Structures are given as C-alpha cells and as structure tokens.
Amino acid sequence: MNDTCLLLVEDDANVANTLSARLTGEGFTVTHAPSVAAARAAIAAKDFHVAVLDVGLPDGNGFDVASHMRDASPQTALLFLTAYGTPEDRIRGLELGADDYVTKPFVFRELLLRIQNVLKRARDLQQRSAAFTRPVTIGIAEVDFARFTANSRGELHRLTHKECAVLKLLVERAGEAVTRDEILDRAWSPDEFPTQRTVDNFIVRLRKLVERDPAHPATIRSIRGVGYQFEA
C-alpha cells in the first residue's frame, strides 16, 4: 500500500487521529480534512487514490464531498464511513458513485479490507480503460468510462467503479454469454460474500439505466442458466 494517498474526511478528532495513525501504519499517506471546505481544498491540491468520508460535517455533509470528488477526480475510489446507516443514506451515497458504505461502529480490519477492495477495483478499472477513449453507446445510455458517468434519458448519472466494471466486461464480450461467476470475479471480492443473486439484482439496476423498456431488455439479455449477454 506504499504511496497510496488517502483522504480522510472526519470531523471527530479522536476518530480521525486513531484512523490516521492506523492507516499510516498500514502504508497509506493520509491527509485529514475535518470539514467540507478542508476536503475541497485538499482535493484541489492533491490527487488521491481513495477517499474515506464521514457524512455529518460541521459545514455540510460527506455527500457534498463525494459529489465534488466525482466531478474533480472520478478515478478516486470512494468509501463512506459514517453513523448514518439508514437505507436512504446508503442509497444516496451509492447513487453519488460511492464504491462502498460502512457504518459506525466498525472493526478496523474490516474497514482496511474494504479500502483495499475498492482500491483494487479502481486500479483494475483504470488498466482496462485504455481501450475506451470515447463514450460508448450502451442501449439508450452514453457511458463515459473515463468520467464514470452515463447520460440516459437526458440525465447525467454517476457510476460506481463496480457498475463500470460490469458494463465494461459486457461490452468487451459483446455478443457472447458472460457467466454470473465471471461477473462476480470482475467486480466483487470474495469477502463481500456475493452470490449469483447479487449479480441478478445488480443487472436489474443497470437495465433501468440502459434499457428503453427495462421489463423487456434488448441490450443486456438474459441467457437462461448461464448469465448475460450485451447486444451492441
């Protein structure tokens, strides 16, 4: 993890000091920002590989930081670490492009593992981005893998690294059946305890973005007993 720059946005000094010390001990270069303003200044001054964001901040919230980070540095992996654990909060965070959402209280080793997982996905995705120099048409959506965005039905949607990873795999294998296990291997880590049903639920969400009629998909087709196939 040497030379991995991490932005920690946390207003609780005790939590921030403890996390900064432990993450530094794991080889991260940690920048601490106790507010939205401090986070924006840090993002303007430096590139980060990963950001760990609290939601409750004195001058706004972590959702504001996530939105700004996705615009300013879309390649940065985002992970929320917060006491705000309602389904609505989690959904909002994920819709802003967060790669994971961890609620407090937490176990440090689990947090570290989740940080490592989102970093691995982000790096794998960047390595595969070279072939996609322009936006790609996927059904009714124009997907920009470099910016992690999709323009669908006149609206711009932020994509998580996981969503981009799955879409890229399907596009790379256009016309071929891609198994659920292959999709799991590309976008999930074993410690997340994913199942094939996890893939099915994920595809349902992607279809809402790319299909003209998600109930009758023509772009991401189901292959019975196997997985899914992208039709260009």
C-alpha positions in Angstrom: 0.0 0.0 0.0 3.0 2.3 -0.1 2.5 5.6 -1.9 -1.3 5.2 -1.7 -2.8 8.6 -1.0 -5.9 8.5 1.2 -8.2 11.4 2.0 -9.9 11.0 5.4 -12.9 13.4 5.9 -13.9 13.1 9.5 -14.8 15.9 12.0 -14.4 13.8 15.2 -10.8 14.5 16.2 -10.4 11.2 18.2 -11.7 9.0 15.4 -9.6 10.9 12.9 -6.4 10.7 14.9 -6.8 7.0 15.6 -7.7 6.2 12.0 -4.9 8.3 10.6 -2.3 6.6 12.8 -3.5 3.1 12.0 -3.9 3.7 8.2 -0.4 5.3 8.2 0.9 2.2 9.9 -0.6 0.2 7.0 1.4 2.2 4.5 -1.1 4.9 3.4 -0.2 8.5 3.1 -3.2 10.1 4.9 -4.5 13.6 4.5 -7.1 14.5 7.1 -9.9 17.0 6.4 -12.3 17.9 9.2 -14.8 19.8 7.1 -16.2 20.1 3.5 -14.2 23.2 2.9 -11.0 21.5 4.0 -11.8 18.5 1.9 -12.4 20.6 -1.2 -9.0 22.4 -0.6 -7.3 19.0 -0.3 -8.8 17.7 -3.5 -7.7 20.8 -5.3 -4.2 20.5 -4.1 -3.6 16.7 -4.5 -4.6 13.6 -6.3 -6.0 10.8 -4.1 -6.3 7.1 -4.8 -9.1 6.7 -2.2 -11.3 8.8 0.0 -13.0 7.7 3.3 -15.9 10.1 4.0 -18.0 10.8 7.0 -21.5 12.1 6.3 -22.0 14.5 9.2 -19.7 17.5 8.9 -19.8 21.0 10.5 -20.2 22.9 7.2 -22.2 20.4 5.2 -22.0 16.7 4.7 -20.0 14.0 3.1 -22.4 13.7 0.2 -21.3 17.2 -0.9 -17.7 16.0 -0.8 -18.5 12.8 -2.8 -20.3 14.8 -5.5 -17.3 17.2 -5.7 -14.8 14.4 -5.8 -16.7 12.5 -8.5 -16.5 15.7 -10.7 -13.0 16.7 -9.9 -11.4 13.2 -9.7 -13.6 10.4 -11.0 -10.9 7.8 -10.8 -10.7 8.1 -7.0 -12.3 5.3 -5.1 -14.9 6.4 -2.6 -16.0 4.8 0.7 -18.4 6.2 3.3 -17.6 5.6 6.9 -20.5 7.0 9.0 -23.1 6.6 11.7 -25.8 7.5 9.1 -26.8 4.0 8.2 -30.4 4.2 7.0 -31.3 2.6 3.7 -31.9 6.1 2.3 -28.5 7.3 3.3 -26.8 4.2 1.8 -28.8 4.6 -1.4 -27.9 8.3 -1.7 -24.2 7.5 -1.2 -24.2 4.8 -3.8 -26.1 7.0 -6.2 -23.3 9.6 -5.9 -20.8 7.0 -7.0 -19.5 5.6 -3.7 -17.9 2.2 -4.0 -18.8 1.1 -0.5 -20.7 2.2 2.6 -19.5 1.2 6.1 -21.5 2.2 9.2 -20.1 3.0 12.6 -19.2 1.4 14.9 -16.8 -0.6 12.8 -13.9 -3.1 13.1 -10.6 -1.6 11.7 -9.5 -4.8 10.0 -12.8 -5.0 8.1 -12.5 -1.3 7.1 -9.0 -1.9 5.9 -10.1 -4.9 3.8 -12.9 -2.8 2.3 -10.5 0.0 1.4 -8.2 -2.5 -0.2 -11.1 -3.9 -2.2 -12.3 -0.6 -3.6 -8.7 0.3 -4.5 -8.2 -2.9 -6.3 -11.4 -2.4 -8.3 -10.4 1.2 -9.2 -6.9 0.1 -10.3 -8.2 -2.8 -12.4 -10.7 -0.5 -14.0 -8.1 2.1 -14.9 -6.0 -0.6 -16.5 -8.9 -1.6 -18.7 -9.8 2.0 -19.6 -7.2 2.4 -22.3 -9.4 0.8 -24.9 -12.3 3.2 -24.2 -11.1 6.6 -25.2 -14.6 7.8 -26.2 -18.0 7.4 -24.7 -19.7 4.1 -25.5 -23.4 3.7 -26.5 -25.0 1.1 -24.4 -28.7 0.9 -25.2 -30.1 4.3 -24.6 -27.2 5.4 -22.5 -23.9 7.1 -23.5 -21.4 5.8 -21.0 -18.1 7.7 -20.4 -15.8 5.2 -18.6 -13.1 7.9 -18.2 -15.5 10.1 -16.2 -17.6 7.3 -14.7 -20.8 8.8 -16.0 -23.8 7.7 -18.1 -26.2 10.0 -19.9 -29.6 8.4 -20.0 -33.0 9.9 -20.8 -31.5 13.4 -20.7 -30.0 13.0 -17.2 -26.3 12.6 -16.2 -25.8 9.7 -13.8 -22.6 9.0 -11.8 -21.5 5.4 -12.0 -19.7 3.5 -9.3 -16.5 1.6 -10.1 -18.4 -1.6 -9.7 -21.1 -0.5 -12.2 -18.4 0.5 -14.7 -16.5 -2.8 -14.2 -19.7 -4.8 -15.0 -20.6 -2.7 -18.0 -17.1 -2.9 -19.4 -17.0 -6.6 -19.1 -20.2 -7.0 -21.0 -19.1 -4.5 -23.7 -15.7 -6.3 -24.1 -17.6 -9.6 -24.6 -20.3 -8.1 -26.8 -22.3 -10.9 -28.4 -21.0 -13.5 -26.0 -22.7 -15.0 -23.0 -20.9 -13.9 -19.8 -21.5 -16.1 -16.8 -22.5 -14.8 -13.4 -19.3 -16.2 -12.0 -17.2 -14.1 -14.4 -19.2 -11.0 -13.5 -18.6 -11.7 -9.8 -14.9 -12.3 -10.3 -14.6 -8.9 -12.2 -16.5 -6.7 -9.8 -16.8 -8.3 -6.4 -14.3 -9.6 -3.8 -14.9 -13.0 -2.0 -15.1 -11.3 1.4 -18.2 -9.4 0.3 -20.0 -12.7 0.2 -21.6 -12.1 -3.2 -23.9 -14.7 -4.7 -25.3 -15.2 -8.2 -28.4 -13.5 -7.0 -26.3 -10.4 -6.2 -25.4 -10.3 -9.9 -29.1 -10.6 -10.9 -30.1 -7.7 -8.7 -27.2 -5.6 -10.0 -28.2 -6.2 -13.6 -31.8 -5.1 -12.8 -30.4 -1.7 -11.7 -28.2 -1.4 -14.8 -31.1 -2.1 -17.1 -33.0 0.8 -15.6 -30.2 2.9 -16.9 -29.6 1.5 -20.4 -32.8 -0.2 -21.5 -35.6 1.6 -23.2 -38.0 -0.8 -21.6 -36.3 -2.5 -18.6 -39.2 -5.0 -18.3 -38.3 -6.2 -21.8 -34.5 -5.9 -22.1 -32.9 -5.8 -25.5 -29.4 -4.5 -24.6 -28.5 -6.7 -21.6 -30.2 -10.0 -22.4 -30.6 -12.9 -20.0 -29.1 -16.2 -21.1 -31.0 -18.8 -19.2 -28.9 -20.9 -16.9 -25.7 -19.0 -17.8 -25.7 -15.3 -17.3 -26.0 -12.2 -19.5 -25.1 -11.0 -23.0 -24.6 -7.5 -24.3 -26.2 -6.7 -27.7 -24.4 -3.8 -29.4 
